[in-house]
Amino acid sequence: MSLDDFFHAETSARPIGVARAAIGIAALIRAALQYEILRALLSGDVIRAKQFNWFPDLRFDLLWPFMAIWMLASVSFALGFRSRVSGSVLFLCLAYQLAWDENLQANNFYLMTLIVFLLTVADSGCSFSLDRRLFRRGPQVVVRWSTLLPRLQISIVYFYSALLKLNPSFLAGRSITKSTRMPELLHHTWLPSGVAAATVGVEFFLAVALWLPALRRGAFALGFLLHLGIFLGMDGQHTVAMFTFGVTMCAPYLLFLEDSPASRLVIWDDSCALCRRWVAFFQGFDWLKIHSYEGSSNSNVLREAKISPQDADVELKLWWEGRTLGGFDAVREILCLLPISFLWAPLLAVPPVPAIGRRLYQLVAERRKCTVRTAAPREL
């Protein structure tokens, strides 16, 4: 690929639009935590550690207006309304805090600031936004390099986070014991050091595996479990910070989903009310529009996918690039590409889940009430 191709190549804007919405919500939630910290600083409850003497202070009477601007910018950014303006305002609010006082510095907060900036630069309001509905027409695409920057940032964070943890204190599990909700359960056991070593290994793995298609789904699941474990395991003082950190890290995972819109075909029994409800669920959450949906009564679609009407009526089918999956396996594959489930859906491939899932799918399919087609088989 030439340099010109690199800077002009385009990709779907839908993943980065969904990621923008998630980051905007995380920034709104984080505002509650930062308000308490700012109030403590301004009221004198915390010793100040000002970084730059020339930097303007935030007066106590301006705290609420400042937070209101932050929250309004977060909501606007999440909704995708004037995304570049709201993203810029939100970035300035976050950056101001980072530069104002050393008490306000935190790695996860710095990361959120940087991701907001990168999504603003990437024109993430091009899709999944009010901007799209109100002001914009044309294809929902962005230049590919702009989606590369948030992905690189996430990978760099995992790599350096793991690298910094390669020290005797962390590997002995002391940091984990101090910050966990139940330190008494970890004291005098091998568990803290085991968790510490596993954390380092997972972070090194994620830094590389997110870029490799063969390992990517496993990386999604491990990343989800890692951040879920951090959120559930940390003491209550860090709950909000760890939740927003998890969202900030996992939302850009969407940018690693490389399937293009309408690249996969879902074929379902359109004589079945239960199937209709399931397909409506899939369509409602298929925000990336990766799937198209066709009923099994469409003979042209069946002919193209080389699926018989009888097979299509027995179980839901998923067809793409000459491959066909049916039943539970098709449902799992669809869930792996929905924004609400792509992080945990790969876990459905871990034994014995597939065997149980196929059996349950078969039991439900056998008991569903639908119009049974009795016509002679149609030729493909």
C-alpha positions in Angstrom: 0.0 0.0 0.0 1.4 3.4 -1.0 1.5 6.3 1.4 -1.2 8.1 -0.6 -3.4 5.0 -0.4 -2.8 4.8 3.4 -4.0 8.3 4.0 -7.0 8.1 1.6 -8.3 4.5 2.3 -11.8 4.5 3.9 -13.6 2.2 6.2 -17.0 2.0 7.8 -17.7 4.8 10.4 -20.2 2.7 12.4 -17.7 1.1 14.8 -16.0 4.4 15.7 -19.5 6.0 16.1 -20.5 3.4 18.6 -17.2 3.7 20.4 -17.7 7.5 20.6 -21.1 7.0 22.2 -19.6 4.6 24.9 -16.7 7.0 25.7 -19.1 9.9 26.0 -21.2 8.0 28.5 -18.0 7.0 30.4 -17.0 10.7 30.6 -20.4 11.6 31.9 -20.1 9.0 34.7 -16.6 10.1 35.5 -17.8 13.6 36.0 -19.4 12.5 39.3 -16.1 11.2 40.7 -14.2 14.2 39.5 -16.7 16.6 41.1 -16.0 15.2 44.5 -12.2 15.4 44.0 -12.4 19.0 42.7 -14.7 20.0 45.6 -12.2 18.6 48.1 -9.4 20.5 46.5 -11.2 23.8 46.3 -12.5 23.6 49.9 -9.0 23.0 51.3 -9.7 19.4 52.4 -6.7 18.2 50.3 -3.2 19.6 50.2 -2.7 21.3 46.9 0.1 20.2 44.5 -0.1 22.7 41.8 2.0 21.9 38.7 2.3 25.3 37.1 2.2 28.5 39.0 1.1 30.4 36.0 -1.8 28.1 35.3 -5.3 29.6 36.1 -7.1 28.2 39.2 -10.7 27.1 39.1 -12.6 29.2 41.6 -15.0 27.4 43.9 -18.0 29.4 42.6 -17.2 28.3 39.1 -17.1 24.6 40.0 -20.7 23.9 39.1 -20.6 25.8 35.8 -17.4 24.0 34.9 -19.0 20.6 35.7 -22.2 21.6 33.8 -20.1 22.3 30.7 -18.3 19.0 31.1 -21.5 17.0 31.5 -23.3 18.8 28.6 -20.3 18.2 26.4 -20.3 14.5 27.4 -24.0 14.1 26.6 -23.6 15.9 23.3 -20.5 13.8 22.4 -22.3 10.5 23.3 -25.3 11.5 21.2 -23.1 12.6 18.3 -24.5 16.2 18.2 -21.9 18.6 16.8 -19.4 15.9 17.6 -16.2 17.8 16.8 -17.3 20.8 18.8 -18.6 18.8 21.8 -15.5 16.5 21.6 -13.2 19.5 21.6 -15.0 21.1 24.6 -14.9 17.8 26.5 -11.2 17.3 25.7 -10.4 20.8 27.0 -12.3 20.1 30.3 -10.4 16.9 30.8 -7.1 18.3 29.8 -7.6 21.4 32.1 -7.9 19.1 35.1 -4.8 17.1 34.2 -2.8 20.3 34.0 -4.3 22.0 37.0 -3.1 20.0 40.0 -1.1 16.8 40.5 -3.9 15.4 42.7 -6.0 15.1 39.6 -3.5 13.0 37.7 -4.4 9.4 37.0 -3.4 7.1 34.2 -6.9 6.0 33.5 -8.1 9.7 33.4 -5.2 10.6 31.1 -6.2 7.7 28.8 -9.8 8.9 28.6 -8.6 12.4 27.7 -6.5 11.1 24.9 -9.2 8.8 23.5 -11.7 11.6 23.4 -9.1 13.7 21.5 -8.5 10.8 19.0 -12.2 10.2 18.4 -12.8 13.9 17.8 -10.0 14.0 15.3 -11.4 10.9 13.6 -14.8 12.5 12.8 -16.6 9.9 14.9 -19.8 11.8 14.5 -20.1 10.6 10.9 -22.2 7.6 12.0 -24.5 6.5 14.9 -25.1 10.2 15.7 -27.6 13.1 15.7 -25.2 14.8 13.3 -25.8 12.0 10.8 -29.6 12.3 11.2 -29.8 16.1 11.1 -27.0 17.4 8.9 -25.1 14.7 7.0 -25.7 12.6 3.9 -23.6 10.3 1.8 -21.7 7.1 2.8 -20.9 6.5 6.5 -17.2 6.2 6.1 -14.1 7.7 7.7 -10.4 7.5 6.6 -8.9 4.2 7.9 -5.8 5.8 9.5 -8.0 7.7 11.9 -9.3 4.4 13.3 -5.8 3.2 13.6 -4.7 5.8 16.2 -7.2 4.7 19.0 -6.3 1.0 18.3 -2.6 1.8 18.6 -3.2 3.7 21.8 -5.0 0.7 23.4 -2.3 -1.7 22.4 0.4 0.6 23.7 -1.4 1.0 27.1 -1.5 -2.8 27.5 2.1 -3.3 26.5 3.5 -0.6 28.8 1.1 -1.5 31.6 2.4 -5.1 31.6 6.0 -3.8 31.3 5.7 -1.6 34.3 4.2 -4.5 36.3 7.4 -6.5 35.9 8.7 -5.6 39.3 9.1 -7.6 42.5 6.4 -5.7 44.4 3.7 -6.2 41.9 4.6 -9.8 41.0 4.5 -10.6 44.7 0.9 -9.5 44.7 1.2 -6.6 47.2 -0.6 -4.1 45.0 -3.5 -6.5 44.4 -3.8 -7.3 48.1 -3.9 -3.6 49.0 -6.5 -2.6 46.5 -8.9 -5.6 46.6 -12.3 -5.6 48.2 -11.4 -8.6 50.4 -7.7 -8.4 51.3 -8.2 -10.9 54.2 -9.0 -13.7 51.7 -5.7 -13.1 49.8 -3.4 -12.6 52.8 -0.8 -15.4 53.3 -1.7 -17.3 50.1 -0.2 -17.8 46.6 -3.3 -16.2 45.0 -2.1 -12.6 44.8 1.1 -13.5 43.1 -0.8 -15.8 40.7 -3.3 -13.1 39.8 -0.4 -10.7 39.4 1.5 -13.0 37.0 -1.7 -13.8 35.1 -2.5 -10.0 34.7 0.9 -9.3 33.2 0.6 -12.3 30.8 -2.9 -11.2 29.7 -1.8 -7.6 29.1 1.2 -8.7 27.0 -1.1 -11.0 25.1 -3.7 -8.3 24.4 -1.1 -5.9 23.2 -0.4 -8.3 20.3 -3.5 -10.5 19.9 -5.9 -7.7 19.1 -4.1 -7.2 15.8 -4.2 -10.9 14.8 -7.4 -12.2 13.3 -6.8 -15.7 14.5 -6.5 -14.6 18.1 -8.7 -11.6 18.1 -11.9 -13.1 19.5 -9.9 -14.7 22.3 -8.4 -11.3 23.0 -11.9 -9.7 23.2 -13.0 -12.3 25.8 -9.8 -12.1 27.8 -9.9 -8.3 27.8 -13.6 -8.3 28.9 -12.7 -10.8 31.8 -9.7 -8.7 32.8 -11.6 -5.4 33.1 -14.6 -7.1 34.7 -12.2 -8.7 37.3 -10.6 -5.3 38.0 -14.0 -3.7 38.4 -15.4 -6.3 40.7 -12.2 -6.9 42.6 -11.1 -3.4 43.4 -12.3 -1.7 46.6 -15.3 0.6 46.6 -13.1 3.7 46.5 -12.0 2.9 42.9 -15.3 1.5 41.6 -16.3 4.5 39.3 -12.7 5.0 38.1 -12.3 1.3 37.2 -15.7 1.1 35.5 -14.9 4.1 33.3 -11.4 2.8 32.7 -12.9 -0.5 31.5 -15.2 1.2 29.1 -12.4 3.5 27.8 -10.2 0.4 27.1 -12.9 -1.9 25.7 -14.9 0.5 23.5 -12.0 0.9 20.9 -12.1 -2.9 20.6 -15.0 -2.2 18.2 -12.5 -0.7 15.8 -10.9 -4.2 15.4 -14.1 -5.6 14.0 -13.3 -5.6 10.3 -16.5 -7.1 8.8 -18.1 -4.6 6.4 -21.8 -3.6 6.5 -24.2 -6.2 5.0 -21.4 -8.7 4.5 -23.2 -11.5 6.3 -26.6 -12.9 5.5 -29.0 -14.2 8.2 -31.8 -16.5 6.9 -34.6 -17.3 9.2 -38.0 -19.1 9.2 -40.4 -16.2 8.5 -43.4 -18.4 9.3 -42.2 -18.6 13.0 -43.3 -16.0 15.5 -40.4 -16.9 17.9 -37.9 -16.6 15.1 -39.3 -13.3 14.2 -38.8 -12.0 17.8 -35.2 -13.3 17.8 -34.4 -11.7 14.5 -36.0 -8.4 15.7 -33.6 -8.6 18.7 -30.6 -9.1 16.5 -31.6 -6.3 14.1 -32.2 -3.9 17.0 -28.7 -4.3 18.3 -26.9 -4.8 15.0 -25.6 -1.2 15.2 -22.7 -1.9 12.9 -25.2 -3.2 10.2 -22.9 -6.1 9.5 -25.8 -8.5 8.8 -28.7 -8.5 6.3 -31.8 -10.5 7.2 -34.0 -12.5 4.8 -36.9 -14.9 5.4 -36.7 -18.5 4.3 -39.6 -17.9 1.8 -37.2 -15.9 -0.4 -36.2 -18.6 -3.0 -33.6 -16.3 -4.7 -31.7 -15.8 -1.4 -31.8 -19.6 -0.7 -30.5 -20.3 -4.2 -27.6 -17.9 -3.8 -26.7 -19.3 -0.4 -27.2 -22.9 -1.6 -29.5 -23.7 1.3 -32.6 -25.8 0.9 -36.0 -24.5 2.1 -36.3 -27.4 4.5 -32.9 -26.7 6.1 -33.8 -23.0 6.4 -37.1 -23.8 8.1 -35.4 -26.1 10.6 -32.9 -23.7 12.1 -31.6 -20.2 11.6 -28.8 -20.0 9.1 -25.9 -17.6 8.8 -24.1 -17.4 5.4 -21.0 -15.4 4.4 -18.0 -15.9 2.0 -19.3 -19.4 1.1 -19.5 -20.5 4.7 -22.8 -21.6 6.4 -23.6 -22.0 10.1 -26.9 -23.1 11.6 -28.7 -23.1 14.9 -26.7 -22.3 18.0 -23.5 -21.9 16.1 -25.1 -19.3 13.9 -26.5 -17.4 16.9 -23.1 -17.4 18.6 -21.4 -16.1 15.4 -24.0 -13.3 15.2 -23.5 -12.3 18.8 -19.8 -12.2 18.2 -20.4 -9.2 15.9 -23.0 -7.3 17.9 -21.6 -4.3 20.0 -23.6 -5.4 23.1 -22.2 -8.9 23.1 -18.9 -9.2 21.0 -16.8 -9.0 24.1 -18.3 -12.0 25.9 -19.8 -14.0 23.0 -16.5 -15.8 22.2 -16.9 -17.5 25.6 -19.8 -19.4 24.1 -17.3 -21.4 22.1 -15.6 -22.8 25.3 -16.6 -26.4 26.0 -19.0 -27.6 27.2 -21.1 -24.5 26.2 -21.4 -25.4 22.5 -22.8 -28.9 23.2 -25.3 -27.5 25.8 -26.2 -24.7 23.5 -26.9 -26.9 20.5 -29.1 -29.2 22.6 -31.1 -26.3 24.1 -31.5 -24.7 20.6 -32.8 -28.1 19.3 -35.3 -28.4 22.2 -36.6 -24.9 21.7 -36.8 -25.4 17.9 -38.8 -28.6 18.2 -41.3 -27.0 20.5 -41.8 -23.7 18.7 -45.2 -22.9 17.2 -45.1 -21.8 13.6 -46.7 -22.3 10.2 -45.3 -25.6 8.8 -44.7 -25.5 5.1 -46.1 -28.5 3.4 -45.4 -27.5 -0.2 -43.2 -29.6 -2.4 -39.5 -28.8 -2.1 -38.4 -26.0 -4.3 -35.5 -26.5 -6.7 -32.3 -24.6 -6.0 
